[in-house]
Amino acid sequence: MSNYIKKQTNLFIKEHSLGEVNYSSLSRAAEELGYKVIEFNSYANNDDVETVIRNLRLEKNVLLSRGFTYTDSDHRLIFINAELNEKEKRIVISHELGHVVLDHSTGNAVIGKDVAEEHEANEFVHYLFYQSVLIKLSRFISGRKKRIIVLAAVMVAAIAASQIIYAVREQVYISNYYVSPSGNKYHKRDCMYIRNKETVRRITKDELESGAYEPCSVCLPEE
């Protein structure tokens, strides 16, 4: 079922050009599907909204619900509690649109009573918001493609440069031998003669091959 819901969500986004998933764009999508979005208050509403609620006998739904969908042969309505903030309205209308897109309206005057359908509507909300993030990311990358390419090139160049430096360093410092400033022998770093000295330095390849230094008879007796 999840694959079906994901597919329907993607179709919904595509058909209604939902680049930005917010309360306004979702209200527009609802109207394109033939549903009128009505904002209500829990206790006091204007005359038009109050008349609709009273004629359809939805007083209990208004008191207990943050939002619901009503359908019959003459009406296709999505009710949203006007006391919610914009983020909450976006979640509620997404949930109700999930009922609509997944055809939960069949045989039900007021949608939202079936546990399985509630779960499916929640899945629709999940995929809707998830796809919205992917769309934003895609647009971000598309709008900054040149910068990203340049940044990637710089990173590649930096990595290549570090590898070259490392390779050159390894060629120069081919051994792990060290000398003291005044000494004429090279040692291993843990040799007793240089172990506690802070001024020792690593011998270079050229210095090692020049014959200017001799191996230490203590740490390198076989050299």
ZAMI-507409 format. One record per residue (C-alpha): chain; y, z, x; residue number from 1; residue in three letters. Coordinates in nm, 3 decimals, padded with zeros to 5 digits. Last residue first. Layout:
ATOM / A / Y / Z / X / NUM / Ala
...
This chain:
ATOM / A / -00.048 / 00.848 / 07.385 / 223 / Glu
ATOM / A / -00.350 / 01.074 / 07.376 / 222 / Glu
ATOM / A / -00.165 / 01.399 / 07.441 / 221 / Pro
ATOM / A / 00.086 / 01.341 / 07.159 / 220 / Leu
ATOM / A / 00.179 / 01.690 / 07.038 / 219 / Cys
ATOM / A / 00.159 / 01.866 / 07.378 / 218 / Val
ATOM / A / 00.196 / 01.581 / 07.632 / 217 / Ser
ATOM / A / 00.505 / 01.452 / 07.449 / 216 / Cys
ATOM / A / 00.516 / 01.072 / 07.460 / 215 / Pro
ATOM / A / 00.758 / 00.909 / 07.705 / 214 / Glu
ATOM / A / 01.102 / 00.771 / 07.627 / 213 / Tyr
ATOM / A / 01.299 / 00.487 / 07.786 / 212 / Ala
ATOM / A / 00.996 / 00.260 / 07.761 / 211 / Gly
ATOM / A / 01.193 / 00.006 / 07.558 / 210 / Ser
ATOM / A / 00.932 / -00.015 / 07.281 / 209 / Glu
ATOM / A / 01.012 / 00.328 / 07.136 / 208 / Leu
ATOM / A / 01.386 / 00.272 / 07.168 / 207 / Glu
ATOM / A / 01.367 / -00.063 / 06.992 / 206 / Asp
ATOM / A / 01.159 / 00.080 / 06.708 / 205 / Lys
ATOM / A / 01.398 / 00.366 / 06.657 / 204 / Thr
ATOM / A / 01.343 / 00.736 / 06.728 / 203 / Ile
ATOM / A / 01.414 / 00.983 / 06.451 / 202 / Arg
ATOM / A / 01.677 / 01.239 / 06.535 / 201 / Arg
ATOM / A / 01.677 / 01.594 / 06.662 / 200 / Val
ATOM / A / 01.996 / 01.799 / 06.625 / 199 / Thr
ATOM / A / 01.859 / 02.072 / 06.400 / 198 / Glu
ATOM / A / 01.607 / 02.215 / 06.643 / 197 / Lys
ATOM / A / 01.344 / 02.452 / 06.511 / 196 / Asn
ATOM / A / 01.042 / 02.223 / 06.539 / 195 / Arg
ATOM / A / 01.165 / 02.037 / 06.849 / 194 / Ile
ATOM / A / 00.948 / 02.176 / 07.127 / 193 / Tyr
ATOM / A / 00.677 / 02.323 / 06.901 / 192 / Met
ATOM / A / 00.600 / 01.979 / 06.760 / 191 / Cys
ATOM / A / 00.631 / 01.965 / 06.383 / 190 / Asp
ATOM / A / 00.835 / 01.644 / 06.380 / 189 / Arg
ATOM / A / 00.598 / 01.463 / 06.617 / 188 / Lys
ATOM / A / 00.755 / 01.416 / 06.956 / 187 / His
ATOM / A / 00.938 / 01.169 / 07.179 / 186 / Tyr
ATOM / A / 01.016 / 01.245 / 07.541 / 185 / Lys
ATOM / A / 01.336 / 01.201 / 07.745 / 184 / Asn
ATOM / A / 01.529 / 01.491 / 07.596 / 183 / Gly
ATOM / A / 01.904 / 01.552 / 07.588 / 182 / Ser
ATOM / A / 01.977 / 01.446 / 07.231 / 181 / Pro
ATOM / A / 01.632 / 01.554 / 07.103 / 180 / Ser
ATOM / A / 01.377 / 01.292 / 07.011 / 179 / Val
ATOM / A / 01.163 / 01.224 / 06.702 / 178 / Tyr
ATOM / A / 00.854 / 01.021 / 06.619 / 177 / Tyr
ATOM / A / 00.749 / 00.915 / 06.272 / 176 / Asn
ATOM / A / 00.720 / 00.550 / 06.363 / 175 / Ser
ATOM / A / 00.854 / 00.217 / 06.236 / 174 / Ile
ATOM / A / 01.207 / 00.337 / 06.186 / 173 / Tyr
ATOM / A / 01.376 / 00.002 / 06.235 / 172 / Val
ATOM / A / 01.120 / -00.196 / 06.033 / 171 / Gln
ATOM / A / 01.094 / 00.074 / 05.767 / 170 / Glu
ATOM / A / 01.473 / 00.085 / 05.734 / 169 / Arg
ATOM / A / 01.487 / -00.290 / 05.698 / 168 / Val
ATOM / A / 01.225 / -00.277 / 05.421 / 167 / Ala
ATOM / A / 01.401 / 00.012 / 05.247 / 166 / Tyr
ATOM / A / 01.734 / -00.169 / 05.264 / 165 / Ile
ATOM / A / 01.568 / -00.482 / 05.125 / 164 / Ile
ATOM / A / 01.408 / -00.283 / 04.844 / 163 / Gln
ATOM / A / 01.740 / -00.117 / 04.762 / 162 / Ser
ATOM / A / 01.907 / -00.458 / 04.753 / 161 / Ala
ATOM / A / 01.642 / -00.595 / 04.517 / 160 / Ala
ATOM / A / 01.687 / -00.297 / 04.283 / 159 / Ile
ATOM / A / 02.065 / -00.339 / 04.289 / 158 / Ala
ATOM / A / 02.036 / -00.713 / 04.226 / 157 / Ala
ATOM / A / 01.804 / -00.652 / 03.931 / 156 / Val
ATOM / A / 02.046 / -00.391 / 03.792 / 155 / Met
ATOM / A / 02.341 / -00.626 / 03.838 / 154 / Val
ATOM / A / 02.152 / -00.906 / 03.663 / 153 / Ala
ATOM / A / 02.063 / -00.673 / 03.374 / 152 / Ala
ATOM / A / 02.428 / -00.570 / 03.341 / 151 / Leu
ATOM / A / 02.536 / -00.934 / 03.341 / 150 / Val
ATOM / A / 02.278 / -01.020 / 03.074 / 149 / Ile
ATOM / A / 02.380 / -00.715 / 02.867 / 148 / Ile
ATOM / A / 02.746 / -00.810 / 02.891 / 147 / Arg
ATOM / A / 02.672 / -01.167 / 02.784 / 146 / Lys
ATOM / A / 02.457 / -01.053 / 02.491 / 145 / Lys
ATOM / A / 02.712 / -00.807 / 02.359 / 144 / Arg
ATOM / A / 02.739 / -00.930 / 02.002 / 143 / Gly
ATOM / A / 02.370 / -01.016 / 01.986 / 142 / Ser
ATOM / A / 02.267 / -00.677 / 02.124 / 141 / Ile
ATOM / A / 02.478 / -00.487 / 01.871 / 140 / Phe
ATOM / A / 02.364 / -00.718 / 01.591 / 139 / Arg
ATOM / A / 01.999 / -00.653 / 01.676 / 138 / Ser
ATOM / A / 02.061 / -00.279 / 01.697 / 137 / Leu
ATOM / A / 02.233 / -00.279 / 01.358 / 136 / Lys
ATOM / A / 01.944 / -00.477 / 01.207 / 135 / Ile
ATOM / A / 01.688 / -00.238 / 01.358 / 134 / Leu
ATOM / A / 01.877 / 00.062 / 01.216 / 133 / Val
ATOM / A / 01.883 / -00.099 / 00.870 / 132 / Ser
ATOM / A / 01.511 / -00.171 / 00.897 / 131 / Gln
ATOM / A / 01.446 / 00.201 / 00.937 / 130 / Tyr
ATOM / A / 01.678 / 00.290 / 00.648 / 129 / Phe
ATOM / A / 01.500 / 00.052 / 00.411 / 128 / Leu
ATOM / A / 01.155 / 00.140 / 00.545 / 127 / Tyr
ATOM / A / 01.205 / 00.509 / 00.472 / 126 / His
ATOM / A / 01.370 / 00.448 / 00.136 / 125 / Val
ATOM / A / 01.077 / 00.229 / 00.028 / 124 / Phe
ATOM / A / 00.837 / 00.502 / 00.137 / 123 / Glu
ATOM / A / 01.028 / 00.746 / -00.087 / 122 / Asn
ATOM / A / 00.987 / 00.506 / -00.380 / 121 / Ala
ATOM / A / 00.612 / 00.495 / -00.310 / 120 / Glu
ATOM / A / 00.590 / 00.875 / -00.315 / 119 / His
ATOM / A / 00.780 / 00.893 / -00.642 / 118 / Glu
ATOM / A / 00.549 / 00.629 / -00.789 / 117 / Glu
ATOM / A / 00.246 / 00.836 / -00.696 / 116 / Ala
ATOM / A / 00.401 / 01.147 / -00.857 / 115 / Val
ATOM / A / 00.486 / 00.971 / -01.185 / 114 / Asp
ATOM / A / 00.784 / 01.108 / -01.377 / 113 / Lys
ATOM / A / 01.064 / 00.926 / -01.196 / 112 / Gly
ATOM / A / 01.160 / 00.639 / -01.422 / 111 / Ile
ATOM / A / 01.300 / 00.699 / -01.769 / 110 / Val
ATOM / A / 01.199 / 00.451 / -02.040 / 109 / Ala
ATOM / A / 00.865 / 00.386 / -01.878 / 108 / Asn
ATOM / A / 00.626 / 00.107 / -01.980 / 107 / Gly
ATOM / A / 00.688 / -00.103 / -01.671 / 106 / Thr
ATOM / A / 00.982 / 00.044 / -01.478 / 105 / Ser
ATOM / A / 00.781 / 00.112 / -01.164 / 104 / His
ATOM / A / 00.815 / -00.250 / -01.056 / 103 / Asp
ATOM / A / 00.827 / -00.185 / -00.679 / 102 / Leu
ATOM / A / 01.180 / -00.324 / -00.651 / 101 / Val
ATOM / A / 01.303 / -00.107 / -00.939 / 100 / Val
ATOM / A / 01.140 / 00.218 / -00.827 / 99 / His
ATOM / A / 01.265 / 00.159 / -00.472 / 98 / Gly
ATOM / A / 01.608 / 00.093 / -00.617 / 97 / Leu
ATOM / A / 01.597 / 00.447 / -00.752 / 96 / Glu
ATOM / A / 01.517 / 00.584 / -00.407 / 95 / His
ATOM / A / 01.790 / 00.380 / -00.244 / 94 / Ser
ATOM / A / 02.034 / 00.502 / -00.512 / 93 / Ile
ATOM / A / 01.943 / 00.861 / -00.428 / 92 / Val
ATOM / A / 01.967 / 00.821 / -00.049 / 91 / Ile
ATOM / A / 02.302 / 00.640 / -00.063 / 90 / Arg
ATOM / A / 02.438 / 00.894 / -00.309 / 89 / Lys
ATOM / A / 02.344 / 01.173 / -00.070 / 88 / Glu
ATOM / A / 02.529 / 01.007 / 00.217 / 87 / Lys
ATOM / A / 02.834 / 00.940 / 00.000 / 86 / Glu
ATOM / A / 02.859 / 01.300 / -00.124 / 85 / Asn
ATOM / A / 02.699 / 01.403 / -00.452 / 84 / Leu
ATOM / A / 02.910 / 01.519 / -00.749 / 83 / Glu
ATOM / A / 02.901 / 01.170 / -00.905 / 82 / Ala
ATOM / A / 02.532 / 01.209 / -00.990 / 81 / Asn
ATOM / A / 02.385 / 00.860 / -00.996 / 80 / Ile
ATOM / A / 02.239 / 00.687 / -01.304 / 79 / Phe
ATOM / A / 02.073 / 00.348 / -01.268 / 78 / Ile
ATOM / A / 02.071 / 00.146 / -01.590 / 77 / Leu
ATOM / A / 01.885 / -00.150 / -01.731 / 76 / Arg
ATOM / A / 01.933 / -00.143 / -02.106 / 75 / His
ATOM / A / 01.840 / -00.348 / -02.413 / 74 / Asp
ATOM / A / 01.460 / -00.371 / -02.408 / 73 / Ser
ATOM / A / 01.432 / -00.039 / -02.229 / 72 / Asp
ATOM / A / 01.514 / 00.087 / -01.880 / 71 / Thr
ATOM / A / 01.656 / 00.410 / -01.739 / 70 / Tyr
ATOM / A / 01.671 / 00.494 / -01.370 / 69 / Thr
ATOM / A / 01.737 / 00.841 / -01.233 / 68 / Phe
ATOM / A / 01.978 / 01.039 / -01.015 / 67 / Gly
ATOM / A / 02.059 / 01.389 / -00.898 / 66 / Arg
ATOM / A / 01.866 / 01.519 / -01.196 / 65 / Ser
ATOM / A / 01.845 / 01.834 / -01.409 / 64 / Leu
ATOM / A / 02.153 / 01.832 / -01.630 / 63 / Leu
ATOM / A / 02.180 / 01.452 / -01.656 / 62 / Val
ATOM / A / 01.810 / 01.419 / -01.731 / 61 / Asn
ATOM / A / 01.840 / 01.676 / -02.010 / 60 / Lys
ATOM / A / 02.133 / 01.496 / -02.172 / 59 / Glu
ATOM / A / 01.954 / 01.159 / -02.162 / 58 / Leu
ATOM / A / 01.931 / 01.103 / -02.534 / 57 / Arg
ATOM / A / 02.004 / 00.730 / -02.510 / 56 / Leu
ATOM / A / 02.297 / 00.758 / -02.751 / 55 / Asn
ATOM / A / 02.419 / 01.081 / -02.589 / 54 / Arg
ATOM / A / 02.410 / 00.953 / -02.232 / 53 / Ile
ATOM / A / 02.574 / 00.624 / -02.324 / 52 / Val
ATOM / A / 02.845 / 00.799 / -02.527 / 51 / Thr
ATOM / A / 02.915 / 01.047 / -02.246 / 50 / Glu
ATOM / A / 02.959 / 00.763 / -01.999 / 49 / Val
ATOM / A / 03.213 / 00.590 / -02.222 / 48 / Asp
ATOM / A / 03.398 / 00.911 / -02.319 / 47 / Asp
ATOM / A / 03.444 / 01.040 / -01.964 / 46 / Asn
ATOM / A / 03.198 / 01.296 / -01.838 / 45 / Asn
ATOM / A / 03.177 / 01.677 / -01.826 / 44 / Ala
ATOM / A / 02.860 / 01.877 / -01.758 / 43 / Tyr
ATOM / A / 02.641 / 01.738 / -01.480 / 42 / Ser
ATOM / A / 02.876 / 01.458 / -01.390 / 41 / Asn
ATOM / A / 02.777 / 01.093 / -01.420 / 40 / Phe
ATOM / A / 02.801 / 00.776 / -01.213 / 39 / Glu
ATOM / A / 02.663 / 00.467 / -01.382 / 38 / Ile
ATOM / A / 02.515 / 00.177 / -01.185 / 37 / Val
ATOM / A / 02.437 / -00.125 / -01.403 / 36 / Lys
ATOM / A / 02.112 / -00.301 / -01.324 / 35 / Tyr
ATOM / A / 02.062 / -00.679 / -01.332 / 34 / Gly
ATOM / A / 01.907 / -00.720 / -00.988 / 33 / Leu
ATOM / A / 02.244 / -00.842 / -00.857 / 32 / Glu
ATOM / A / 02.395 / -00.522 / -01.000 / 31 / Glu
ATOM / A / 02.148 / -00.314 / -00.799 / 30 / Ala
ATOM / A / 02.230 / -00.511 / -00.485 / 29 / Ala
ATOM / A / 02.602 / -00.438 / -00.535 / 28 / Arg
ATOM / A / 02.528 / -00.068 / -00.574 / 27 / Ser
ATOM / A / 02.323 / -00.087 / -00.253 / 26 / Leu
ATOM / A / 02.614 / -00.248 / -00.069 / 25 / Ser
ATOM / A / 02.853 / 00.026 / -00.187 / 24 / Ser
ATOM / A / 02.618 / 00.316 / -00.119 / 23 / Tyr
ATOM / A / 02.544 / 00.202 / 00.234 / 22 / Asn
ATOM / A / 02.288 / -00.021 / 00.403 / 21 / Val
ATOM / A / 02.485 / -00.261 / 00.621 / 20 / Glu
ATOM / A / 02.337 / -00.602 / 00.694 / 19 / Gly
ATOM / A / 02.199 / -00.605 / 00.343 / 18 / Leu
ATOM / A / 02.197 / -00.976 / 00.268 / 17 / Ser
ATOM / A / 02.062 / -00.920 / -00.086 / 16 / His
ATOM / A / 01.757 / -01.146 / -00.055 / 15 / Glu
ATOM / A / 01.693 / -01.043 / 00.305 / 14 / Lys
ATOM / A / 01.709 / -00.668 / 00.249 / 13 / Ile
ATOM / A / 01.492 / -00.690 / -00.064 / 12 / Phe
ATOM / A / 01.240 / -00.913 / 00.114 / 11 / Leu
ATOM / A / 01.215 / -00.659 / 00.396 / 10 / Asn
ATOM / A / 01.163 / -00.378 / 00.145 / 9 / Thr
ATOM / A / 00.896 / -00.576 / -00.038 / 8 / Gln
ATOM / A / 00.707 / -00.632 / 00.288 / 7 / Lys
ATOM / A / 00.729 / -00.265 / 00.383 / 6 / Lys
ATOM / A / 00.606 / -00.165 / 00.037 / 5 / Ile
ATOM / A / 00.311 / -00.404 / 00.064 / 4 / Tyr
ATOM / A / 00.225 / -00.282 / 00.413 / 3 / Asn
ATOM / A / 00.238 / 00.079 / 00.287 / 2 / Ser
ATOM / A / 00.000 / 00.000 / 00.000 / 1 / Met
